[in-house]
Amino acid sequence: MSTGHRDVVVAGLADLRERERVVVEVDGLELGVYLHAGEVRAWHNVCPHQGGPVCQGKIMPRTIQPLRDDRKSAGPAFHPADRNIVCPWHGFEFDILTGRHPAHSGVGLRPIPVRVEGDEVIVTI
Amino acid sequence: MPDFPTPRSDGPRIRELAEIGGRSDTRDVLAHATKQAQREYDDYFIVDIDAHVSEDHFWGEVLERIDNDVWRHIGMDQFGKFAGNNALLNIQPGMSHQSVGGRIGHQGRKEPMDGESGHPFVTAARRGMDAMGLDYQVVFPSAMLLLGMHPQDEVEVVLGRAFNRWLTEVVLRQDDRLKGMLYLPYNTPEVCEELVEKYADDEGIIGYTVCSTRNNPVHSDVYTRLYKLIEASGKPLAFHSGYHWGDPSFAQLNRFLSMHALSFTHYNQIHVTNWIINAMPERFPDIKMVWVESGLAWIPFLMQRLDHEVLMRPSEAPGLTRLPSEYMKEMWYTSQPMERTSMELLEAGMKAFNAETQLLYSSDWPHWDWDAPSTITRLPFLSEQAKRNILGLNAARVFNLPTDRRKPAATSVLQQRPGIS
């Protein structure tokens, strides 16, 4: 078995654009590939909390706490742009683009190098 | 499906993994746990002391076993018309936030059972036990955990009786890896006594449950005969914690997060405090007390707090011959939800209550905040023997369970679902 890095086409760009997320296993390595705000990201399908299949959960807008001008709470709201990956095991959430937990910058997903060439989404594993 | 390139013989093997939701097969949801078992603990004997039987999903089966004609009629009428799975219960559906707005699908899940024989809960439970690498699983009720706050004591009695019948006659008989703790309608002590005697020899019942979310003082003399019966049975008495939005103690809380963080420790703290300060361990020294689903962080707090108070005010705890912490070190605690954001605090806390001999692994599956067995195997400060004790050997001692392997190999469990999870 080779120990070197290799490029693997894991999705078509048009398909990923339509579906927002594709989760695959490539020779035993599980990863999720995301397209959001014109950016492509790939993350290991392993939650840093308990090892859950984080990329197989829901995608949700980030919940925020807006304030009125007088600093009173305006109630919870969905962020108009930010999208979170939600681990289906326990609800840990991670920003699609940064992989970071919204309340703890030290907790995040492990990235996988990913690029787009033509219509091909290619990860380096 | 994505547009994968045409497979070549030397190309990578690529398969798509499906989104996990409320209708996913338990084995798919837990496939990562099965892989953890395969790598880390496939040879461990594991007993899960707290999982949930999801009785509210089969509520009609429970209601039809009510032994009072009038209450059965009212329950079935509500069930068929407007209350459904909440018939006769005192839960507030609009205040049920456990799934985090549907983000966590296995809370309240309903997986298809096409082609499977037997009761659907038993099938789902067997899948869960196999996927997590469990030899035994002890199941508690879910919606009924709040019944201690029901304003109609007689409803707790009829539902408690019906649930015990359903649990023993329908669920536990179908798989002897599943075990149950008898529901005690603790607001009515004489019925608790009747039930302990009735189920004394039931092989599936390995202990007794009081749902902690209630205001009964556990030291009350009304329970003296019940405790004597439980002590004589040799089976443990467990207090399973919970929450209740109607409790004035929590009226200021506006999030389920806050409620969950405080209430699940609150009720068991009160009951442990009353149990010890009223010298119940001296009066009933052979009752095996198990405190369920409060996590661990509260235990060292309460040990130190009560020791501090008793040293200053011994006249108010005249039945004690030792400090409260010494009695607490002789009780058992279930692990979930195990707080572990600080390993230093967790290690000190576990040392305080002798976790190596007193801690019992629990998953709380299929609830939203469940813990996999890897939460124990991955603790860096535990010895190999301590991990084996906590994951199963302590439970075998408390519940008199044989330690022969009962689960299939993790490798074979994974092979049953090729290409799906």
Interface residues (C-beta under 8 A of the other chain):
Chain A: R6 V8 V9 V10 A11 G12 A14 D15 L16 R19 V22 V23 V24 E25 V26 D27 E30 N45 V46 Q50 G51 G52 P53 C55 Q56 G57 K58 M60 V86 P88 W89 H90 G91 E93
Chain B: P2 D3 F4 P5 P12 R13 I14 R15 E16 L17 A18 E19 I20 G21 V29 A31 H32 A33 Q36 V100 G102 R103 I104 G105 H106 W368 D369 W370 D371 A372 S374 T375
